[in-house]
Amino acid sequence: MTKAYAFLCTAILMFGMASFPVQAGKPVCTDADNDTYSPDGKSCGPVDCNDLDQTINPGATEFCSDFVDNDCDGYIDSADSDCSVSCTPTSGEETQEISCSDGVDNDCDGATDSADSDCATGGACTDNTDKASCVADPSCKWQGNPKNGTCMDSTSCTVTENPEVSCTDGVDNDCDGATDGADSDCAPSCTVTEDPEVSCTDGVDNDCDGATDSADTDCGTTSNRDVVIMASNDLGMHCACPGTEKMLLLPPFNTLRAQVIERGGQSPVVLSDPTDIRVEYDVIENYDEMNPYKPNDPSKTDISADPYYSTWMNMMPKYGFGSATNASGAIQGLTGSMLAGEMAAEPEGWWEVIGVPAYPDILNSSTQEKIMEDPLGGGNRNPYLTAEFKVYEQSSGALLASTTATVPVSFGGCCNCHLQLTADNGLDPNPDNSFALMGQLHERDSGINFGLLDPDGDGVAGPVRCSVCHWDPAMGESSPPGGYVDPAGTPLPVSQYSFSDVLHRWHVENSEVLSYNPDLATDCYECHPSNQVMCYRGHHTNKTIGTDNHDVWCTDCHGDLNQRIAEGQLANPWSETTLPTCQKCHSATGENEILQHTFGGSFLKSMSHKNDKILCSTCHGSPHALNPSTLAKDNEQNLALQGLPNPIGKCSTCHTNKKDSYSKPAH
């Protein structure tokens, strides 16, 4: 997998929440967890009472001590008639469970060992020393910091206060599952003034995490080192698909970069030695309770509760990408990167994490942040997520610096046309019918109906990944991997053309497509995210160019699609040889393309300033969202560092003996 995933969001979103094959006019039965049971009921059959868990459905077996209605009959554990047989109190003596580690329901109440409230001492839960193994046990709960908290028996809570008034003791006094500052009873009295906590001797819980001064892990140790960190996303906008049951163009895949600089006089030091420091990141809105790097936050909803994301997790192995969770149960992406974790040090002096499986948020963002419309009719989502970055000294564990950066991820605009096309062909405009129609149109032009392919062999068409036949450098490919066979078992041929080439060229040269939009060659937002989301939002949006003084648009840098095809740009996409350079318009840019092992064009491959030590993005921000951006969130880092949203131009940001006035960034 490459160092980035495509800003190229011209996707054929042929997939939604239905996984049952349907025909026009037939009911569409929701089945997010692909267990063949639907929560819709009626003509869709028995009701699936949890459509996000394949092990819970009307056909499942009831387990009698897990506090879950496994078979969806409305009864849990011992209350279920399935659990009413073959239990005799041990020796007739244990009417109250006292043997709490023998794996037996000694008092026949349907709860075993630490899952029984009679075993209120914590039982085996205290044996779990890490958050992942603790929360994997339904009878246990994790309290405190994700790295050095305590695994507690979830049934051993005794109410000592209601409401919670002791808000800094690390105890869930009212047994509502929230501790200290995370409890809403404590929230009114706490206002976040620092995050992370840096004032460690004032007796105040400045970051409202329920821990004060030295009790806060942020204050565990101190250091007199003067360090700054600057971080960015690699493209300014990544795309993902709202459903992946049938076809995949764009998996959740986001790449983050950072540089850490120890401030000094004439020669600040770029820090990239992992034995000296570590750099952690956390995509805040995408919550994963199994991730050991994420703070425990009962107020947030786990991302697995998002039906689209849950579907992606279930489909990921079917596309050949392996499990969506790692050995500890934390969510991982195609490269193994998690939603929070540690960045890798690069030898040239920067830090990177590739393939973070970030996804537009519908669960943990405010209404004001949810500006992106769902093309399939679901609720609005937040496409501008927040990554928090923290730098720790390895020897002492001291927090040296922190910052935040935008993690952009959006749905593409493809459904807008393709569902309409489906309706215009006399079909019910749903994702399954759209997928089938596109397969037929593909067969008309190429002889291959991908709507009939069954790569995973489950007897249902799909899922199909386009880059198996059309190579895509954004998937780390220089040639198509191939491997698909037709329904008769005959291997299918692969294409010599890149996916970028066939996708753009077919759309802009097809008369039927152009009948929907004759200006498609220059109307980038027809396909690339609009939906109230702006891919292109950097400072160039306020600039003009040309003899007619027109506003700078995508085509001024990239050329329109007809030009790109004529010049052969798409035959070698995502390359510094075909992507625009800054020096096309600017002089003395410092572009040198020395990072040939990285993904993308000249801007991402270049380092400049002080013998090529600084990434272009460190000072200027993300491509397509260059500072100052029209999105306020993109500017927060530079405002915090230098008091201005502009590219880093105050030398005092890194140099302790330099001026505090602003000037053009030095290349």
N, C-alpha and C positions, 0 to 999 in steps of 0.2 A: 504494500500500500504506500502511496506517495506521501509527500509532506503536506498535502492539502487535499480538500475535496471541492469539487467544482463550484465556482460561481455560476457556471453554465446551468441555469435552471430551466432550460427549454425542455420540459419533461412531458411524457405522455402519461398523465396520472390516471391510469386505467384500473384503479383499485380502491376499494372502500371497505366498509365494515362487514360486508356479507361474504362468507366463505362457502356457503352452499351454492352450487351452480344453479343459476336461475335462467328463465326464459322471459321474454317480454310478456307482461300481464300476470305472471305468477308472483305470489308474495315473496318478499325478500326477508329472510330470517337472519337476524343478527346472531353472530357466533364469534365473539372476539377471541375466545381461547381455543377455538377449533376442536371442541370435544363432541361435536355433532348435536349438542343441545343448545336451545336458544332461550333467552330470557323473555321473548315476545309472547310465548304461550299461544293459545287459540290454534290456528291452523299450523303453527310451527311446532306443535308437540308439547310435551311436558316442560314446565318452566325451569330453566337453569337459574338457581338462586344466587350464583356467583359466576358471572360470565368472564371473569378475569383469572380463573383458576381451573385448569383442566381436570383436577382431581375431585372437584365438587360439581356434581350434576345428578339428575334423577336416576342415573344408572350406576352410581358409585356405591361402594360399600361403606356403611356407617362405622367409623372408629369411635370407640366408646369412652375415650378419656382425653379428647383434644379440644373440647368446648366448641366444636364446629358441627353444623348440620351438613354432613358430608353428602347425604343422599337427597337433600332438598325436600324432605317430607314434613318439615316444620318442627321436628323434634331433635333435641341435641343429647348426645351421650346416653346416660341411663334413662332419660325420658323417652328414648326411642325403643320401640318394642324389639328392634333387632338386638338391643343390648340387654334385654331383660332375662336372659337365660345364662346358665352355667356359672353363676357367681355365688359362692358360699363364704360368709365371713370367716377369716382364717381362724381355725380351731374354735370357732364360735366365740372368740374373745375380743377381736378388734372391732367393736362397734364404732370406734374412732380410729382413724389411720394413725399408727405410730411407727410402723416399719416403712420408712420413707425413702429407701434406696434399693428395694428388692424387685422392682418392676411388676408388682402385684397390686391389684385393687383390693386391699385387705378388708375394707369396710363396705365394699359393693355399692359405692355411691357414684361409680362411673369415672372417678378420677384416680390416677395412679401416682404414687410417690409425691414429688414436689408440685404436681398439678393439683393435688388435694389440699384444700385450705387448712386441713388439720396439720399439715406439715409446714407450718408457718415459719419455721426457722430458716428457710431458704433452701434446704435440701441440696441437691446437686448443682443448683444455679451458681453458688459461690465458687464452684470448681471452674467455671468459665472465666478465663482471664482476659478475653478480648470481646469486643462488641459483636463481631460477626457471629461467633459461636453462641453468644448469649441470646441474641434476638432470633436465632434460628430455632431456639427452643420456645414453643408457645407458652410454656409455664414460667418463663423468665422475662425480666425487663432490665434494660441498661440504664443506670443513673450516673450522671456526671459527664466529664470530658470523654470524647470518643476514644482516646488513647489510654487514659489512666483512670477510668471510672470504675464502677462496681456492678457486677451482675447480681440482681436481686430476684427473689421469688415474686412473681407477679401477683400472687394471692396472699402475700404476707403483709399487706399494708393495713395499718390500724389508724383510723382517723383520730388525729389529735387536735386538729383545728379545721373549722369550716365556717367561713372561707379561710384560705391560706393567708396568714399574717406574718409568719416567720419566713422572710423572703431571701435569706442569705445563708441558710443552714444546710443546704444540699439535700433536704428531705422533702418528700412529697407528703406534706402534713395532712392534706385533705383527700389524699388517695384518688386524685382525678387524672393521674398519669403525667402531670406537669409539675416540674420542680422549680422553686424560686422564681427567677425572672421569666421563665418560660410559662409560668402559670398566670392566666389572665387576672387572677385576684391581685397579683403583684404588679401587673403592668402599669396601672395608672400612676403609681408612685415612682416609676423609673422612666427617664428620658435618656436615650442614647446620646452621649456627647463625645464618645470615643469608641471606635471599633477598628482594630483591637484596643484593649485597655493598655494605656501607656502611663497614666498617672497612677502610680502604684503605692502611694503613701498618703492618700487623701481621705481614706475611709469611705469612698464612694464607689458604687458599682457602675462605673462609667459606661460600660458596654451592655449593661442590663442582662448579663448572662447568669446572674444569681451569685457570682463570686466577687469578692471585694479584695483589692490590693493583693497581697501575697497569696491569697486563696485562689486567685485567678491564674490559670495556666499561662496567660499572656505575660504575667508578672513573675513567672517562676524563677527566672534569672534575668539579669541585666547585663548590658554590654555598653562600653563607651565608644563603639565603632559608629561612624557616621556613614550610613548607607542609604542609597535610593534604588528603587526598582521601577522600571518602565516596561509596560506590557501592551500587547496588541493582538488582534486576530489577523490571520494572514490574508484574508480576501475582502473583508468588509461586508460580505453576505454569503452565507452558505445556504444550501437548500436541502430540504428533506421532503418525503412524500407523506401524505396524510393516511395512506393505507398501502399495504405491501403484499396482500394476499395473492395478487395476480402477476404483477410486474414490478421491477425495481430499476429505477435509474439512479436515484440519489439516496443512499443510506444516511442516517445521522452520522456526520463526520465533520468535526471542527478542529482546526489546528491553532494553537496559541503559542506565542513567542514572548520572551522577556529578556531584558538585560539588567544586570545588577552591577552597580558602580559604587565603590567606596570613595566617598568624596575626599578631595585633597586639594593642595595648592596648584602647582603647575601641572602635575601628572596624577589625576585620579586613576584608580585601579579598577579595571573591569574584572569582576569576580566570576569565575566559571569552574572552580575546583570543587567537586562534590564532596571532598573530604573536609573542606573548610566550611561550606554552607550547603543548605538544601533549600529548594524553592518549591513550595506547595501551591496548588491551585484548587479552586472549588467553584463549580457552576452553581450558584446559590439557589436559583429557582427550581432546578431539576434535582429534587430531593430523593436520595436513596438511603433508606435506614440501615442497609447492610454495609454501606461504605464506611470503613474505619476512619477516613479522613473528614467525614462530615459531622459537624456537631449534632448531638441528639436534640431534635426539635419536634416535640409532640404537636406543635401548632401547624406543621407542614404535612402535606399529603404526599405519599410515596409516588414516584413517577410511574410505577407499575399499575397504578389505578387509572392512568390515562388509556382509554381503549385503543387509540391509534398506536401508542408506544408499546402497550402490552402485545398487540398483534405483531409489531416488528420483532419483539423479543422472541415470540413463538416461531416466527418465520425465518429468523436469522440462520438456524441450522439448515433449513431447507434450501437456502441459497448457497450452502457450502461454506459459510463463514464461522461455523462452530457455535458454541454456546453463548447466550447473551449474558451469562453470569460466570464469574470466575470461581475458583475453588472455595473462596470465602463467602460466596453468595452475592458479592457486589456486582452491579451492572457493569458490563464492559462493551466496548465497541469493536470494530473490525480489527484493530491493532492491539487490543487488550487494554487500551486506555480507559480509565473510569471517569465518572462525573466529578470526582475529586481525587487528588493524588499528588505525586511528586513529578516535577518536570525533569527532563534529561538534559545534562550539560553537553553542549556542542563544543568541539575543540577550538573553534574560532572565537569563542567568548560570548556565547548566548545560551539561552535555555529554551526548550521546546517540548510540547506534548502534542503528539499527532493522533488524530482520529478520536477526539473526545465525542462521545455519542450524545451531544446536546440536541434538544428538541424544543420547538415552540411551546411555551408553557400555557396551560389552561388551569392549573391546579393551585399555584402558589403566588400568582401575580395579582396586582390590583386591577380594578375595572379600567382605570385610566391607562394602564400599561398594555391592556389587551386590545391592540389596535388592528391586528391582522385578522381579516375575514377568512373563514374556512370555506374553500370552494365546494366542499361536499355538504355544506349546510349546518355544520356543527357550530359550537360557540366560538367567539373570538378568542384569540391567543396573543401572547406576548412574544414577538419575534426578536426583541432586543434584550437578551439575557445578560446577567452580570457575573463575571468571573472575579473572584477575590484571589489575590496573590500574596503570599507571605514568605519572607526570607528569614531562615533560622540559622544561627551559628551552631555548627555541629558539636563543637567541644563543650559548649555551655548550655545549649538549647535555647539561648536567648533569641527573642524576636528582634530582628535588626531593621526591617522595613516592610511596608505593605502598600498595596495599591489595588485599584479595580480597573477593569476594562470591559468593553462591550463584547458579548458573545452573540453574534447575529446569526439567526437561522429562521428560514421562512419556507412556506409552501410556495410552489410555482403557480403560474397562472394558466396552466395547460387545460385544466378542467373547463375553464370558461368556454373554450372552443369545442373541445372533444365531446362534452356532454350535449352541446347544441347539435353537433354533427350527428350524434347518435339519434337524437330526436328527429332530425331532418331526414333520417333514413327509416323513419317509421317505427323506431324502437323506444321502449321506455328508457329515458336517459338516466340509467344507473351505471355504476362502475363495471359490473359484470358484462352488461350488454355492450358497453363502450370497448372493453377489452376484446370481446369476440368480434366486433365490427372492425377494429383496427387489425386484428389478425387476418380477416378476410381481405382488407385493403392491401395489407402487406403481401398476401398471396397473389393478389392481382398483379402487383409490380415485380415481385421477386420469385414467385412460385412456392413460397414457404408461408404457411398459416401458423404463426406462433401461438395463436389462440387455441390450437389443438395440442400443443406440446405439454408433456407431463414430466418435467425433469426429475421430480422427486419420487415418481412412481406410485403415488397414492391414489391413482384413479381419477383425480380431478385436475383439470387443465391448470397449468401454472405450477409454481411461480417461475417467471422468465426474467432473466437479467440480460439486457440488450448488449452489454459489452462482452458477453461470451462469444458473440459472432462479430461484433464491430468493436475493435480494440479501442481502449480509452486510457490515455495516459493518466487521467485523474484516478484510475483504479490501479495504477502502477504497471500498465501494460504497454508494450511496444509492438505486440502482435496479438491477434485474438486467441484466447485459450481454447475455444471450441469445446466439443464434447456433447452437444445436444444431438438427439436422434429424433426422427419423425415417428408417428404412431406405429409404423411398421417395423421400427427398430433400425432404420437406415441412417447412418451418420449424416448430419447436415453439413453443407459447405459453410465456410466462413468468408467474411468480406475482406478485401484488401484495403477498404476505406475506414478511416477512423469514425468513431461514433459522432464526434462533433461535425465531421464533414457530411455524413449521410443525413443527419438530423436537420442541419441548417439548410443544406443544399436542396433536399427534397421539399421542404416547406416553402422556400422562397422561389422555387422554380415550378411548383405545381399549380396549374390554373384553378383547380377546385379550391385549394387553400387560399389563393389570392382573391378569389371571389368573396371570401369572408373579410379579408383585409388587404387591399391592394398595396398598402404602404408597409407591409410586414418587414421589408428589408431595413427600414429605419425605425420601426416602432418596437423598440426592444422590450418595453413594458407589456407588450401583448403576451409575452411568455415569461420573461424574467419577472421576479416578484413585483407585483404592484400590490393588489389586495390591501391597500393603505400602507404598504411597506415600500421603502425606497432603498434599493440596492445602491444607487448612485446618489450620495448625499454629502460628499465632501466639499471642500472649499471651491472646487472648480465650478460648482453649480452657481456661484456668484460671479463668474468670469464670462467675458465675451471674447470672440475670436473672429477672424476673417474680415474682409473688406466691408461686409454688411453688418459687422458688429453683432453677430448672433450669439445667443447663449451657448456655452460649451455643452455639447451633447456626446453621448457614447461614440457616435460615428466620427467625431473629430479626432479621437484618439485611435479607435479600432478600425475605422472605415465601416461602411454599411455592408450588409451581407453579400450583396452582389459583387462588391469590390473585393471582399475577403475571399470569396470563392474564385474569382478571376485571378487573383494573385497567388492562389494556392496556400493561403494561410492555414486553412482548416485541415490540410493534408498533414500538417505537423503542429497540432494545437498545443496550447499551454507551454509554449517554448519561448525563450528569449529571442529566438530568431523570427518569431511571427507576432509576438505581443508588442504593444507600443512601448517606447522608452520615454523617460522624462526629457531627455535631451533633444527629443523631436521639437520641443518648443522652448526649453530652458537651456541656459549655458552653465558650465561648471557644476554639473549635478553630482559629480563624484561617482557616477555609475561605473562599475568595473566588472560586474558579473563574476566575482571570485568564488561564489558559493555554488559551484556547478552541481553539487550533490543535492541541492534543494529543488523543490517544485516551483514552477511558475516563471514569471518574466524577470526582466532586468531589475525592477524595483525590489523584488524579494530575494534576488541573488546577489545584491550588492552591499558592501560595507564601505564606509568612508570615515573621515575625520580621525586625526591622530593616528596615522599609519593604518588606516582601514580597520578601526576597532569597533565602530558603531554601525548597527543596522540602520538602513534608511527609515524603517518603520519605527525605530525607537524614538526618533524625534518627530517624524511626520505623521505617524499613525497608520491605519490600515488602508490598503488600496480601496478606492471607491468611497472611502469615508475619511479622507485626509483632513487633518486639522487646519483651520477650524471647521468643524462639521456643522451641518444644519441640524443634527440631532444633538441635543444638549448632553446626553449621556456619553457620547464619544469624546466630549471635551473635558470631562471631569478630572481625568488624570493630569492633563497639562495645567488646568486651573489650580490644582492642588500643588503642583511642583513649582510653577512660576507665576501664578496669579493671572495668566492669560490663556485663552484657548488656542492660540497660535502654535505652530511647530515650536519645539524647544529652541529658544533663541536667547535665553538668559544664561550666560556662562556660569553664573553662580549656582545654577542647578547642580552642577557637578564639581566646579572649581571653587574652593573656599576663598581664594585670593583674587577672584575676578569680579567684574562689574555686575551690578544688579539691573542694569538697563537692558532693554530688548534690542536685538539686532538680527539680521538675517542669519539663519542657522549656518554654521560653518561646515563646509564640506571638505 
